[in-house]
Amino acid sequence: MYILCFDGLFCQEGRHFDFGGEFGLMCYGWLIYKDQQVIAHGRGSYVHRDVASSSGAEYLALIEGLEALADLRLAKEPVLVVGDAKAVIDQMQGVNEVNSVRIRRLYKKARHLCQQIHTLYWLWVPRSQNKAADHLTRQALRQVRHARARIKSGWHEIKHSAGFHLISDLMVCQRPASQSSVLA
């Protein structure tokens, strides 16, 4: 039997921009095991204004893990899906409904991917028993924070020469007036 472990985390960025709202950072990780050996794994991050939440991050991890199962052509193999997000596990098993309009699209995508796999089992575990997926999730978060720090540290070197300016960690390029008038 194959085992898919997934995990996600959410960080509210809390920065308000002129163009509306707060942004949330979702990081996630997943692993696929066969006979206690990792055969595939992945991690990533995603910034979004509307669907950013803890459940959203968990669903992103689940969706990428399910896509990896399909890419590995394991649709006919039994798979145990393990996660520490009880709400997501319960929703995927049909025990609870998805009440959030924001999450419903991610849920439907995960359900669609599940239909392609012949036999799925679901298991909720406490976070302490999902350490490998949690570790990948935290690596994704560190990677985002490191990249942001590198952008900030090199920012003062390029800001005047390239026409960029920084608004609350968001890099924006301004066109010179002559180009703006041509494009208008």
N, C-alpha and C positions, 0 to 999 in steps of 0.2 A: 504494500500500500504506500502511496505517496502522501506526504504531509506538506501542506501549505501553511506557513505561519505568517501572520501579517500584523502590523502595528502602525499607528499614526499619532501625530501630536500636532497641536494647534497653538500658535502664539498670536495673540492680538497685537498688531503693530500699533494701534491706537493713534495713528497719525492722521490728522484731518487735512485734506487737500482742497483746494479751491473747486475742483471738479467733483467733489462730493464723497462723503463717507469715510469710513475706516477700512483699512485693508487687513486681512489676516494671512498669516503664513502657515501653510500646512506642510509638514514633513512626514515622510512615510518610509517604511521598509518592509520587505517580504523575503522569505526563503522557501525553497522547495527541497524537501528531503526525500531520499530513497534509501532504505536500510541504514538509517542514522547518518548518512553522508549528504552534505549539501550538494545538490546538483545544479542549482540556479539560485540567484539572489539579485535583489535590486533595491535601490533607494532613490528618493527624489524629493523635490520640494516644489511648491506651487503657491503663488500669491493670488488671492482673489478677493473681491469685495463682497460678493453675494453669497457664495456657498462655503466660505471659509468658516470652519467649525471643527470641533473634535471629531464629530461623526463624519464630516466631510473628509478629513484626513484619513480616518480609518477606512472609509470606502475607497479612497484613491489607492491605498495599499492593497486592499482586497482585489480591486479591479485589475491592477497591474499584475498581481500574482496569478489571477485567473487567466489573464491574457498570456502570461508566460507558460502556463499549463497547456493552453491551446497551441502556442508556438512550438512546444516540445512534443506535440501530437500525443498527449496523454488523455484524450477525451474518453477512451474506453477503459481506462484504469480507475480503480477506486481511489478517491482522494479524501483525506481527513483535513478539514480546514480548521485552523486553530487561531484564536484571537483573544485579546483581553478586553475587547469592547463588547460588553454584554448586550447593549442595545442593538448593535449591528448584527451580532450572532442571532439574537432573538428575531430581529426583522427578517433576516435571510431564511430562517426556519419557518417563518409565518406565525410565530408566537405573538409578536407585536406588530402593529401597523406603523408605517412611516407617516408621521404627522407633519413633518417639516416639508413645506413646498420646496424649499431650497435643496433638500437632500433627495427628494423623490427621483430626480433625473439620474443621480449617481446610483441609487438603489435599483432603478430599472435597468441600467447598464450592467450592474452586477448580476441581476436575475437573468438577463439575456445570456451572459457568459456562462452562468451555471447550467443553463439548459443545454449547453453544448457538451457538458461532461456527464457521462453515463451514471456514475454513482458518487454522490457527495455525502460526507458526514460532517457534522459541525460540532465543535467543542469550544466552550468558553473556558479560559484559564485565568487565574490571577496574573497581574503584571509580572510578579516575581518568577513565573514559569514561562514567560514569553521574552526572556532576556535577549536572545539573539536578534529577534525582529526589532525590539526596542533599541538595541545597540545600533543597528543600521539607521533607524529613524533619527537617533541623536547624532550620528555621523552626518546625515543630511543637514541637520540644523547647524552643526559646526561649520560645514562647508559654506552655507549661506552667510553665516556671520563672518567667516574669514573673507569671503569675497566682498562683502559690504565694507569691511575694515580696509581692504586693499584699495577699493574705489575711493574711500574717504581720504586715505593717506596720500594717494597720488593726485587727488583732486586739485589742490592748489597749484600744481605744476601745469595743468592743462586748461584750467578754467578760463584764462584770458586769451590764450592762443587759439582755441577751437570754437569759441562762441557758445560754450556750455554754461549753464548755471545749475546749482543744486538746490532743490526745494525739498526739505525734510527727507533726505536720502534718495530722492528721485532725480535722476539726471535728465535734464531737458536741454535740447539743442535749440537755440534761437537762430533763425535765418537773418542775415543782414537785411536792412530795409530795402535795398535794391532788388533782392530776390523775392521778397514778400510782395512787392508791387507788381512784379512780372507774373506771379502765380495768382494774383487776385482777379 
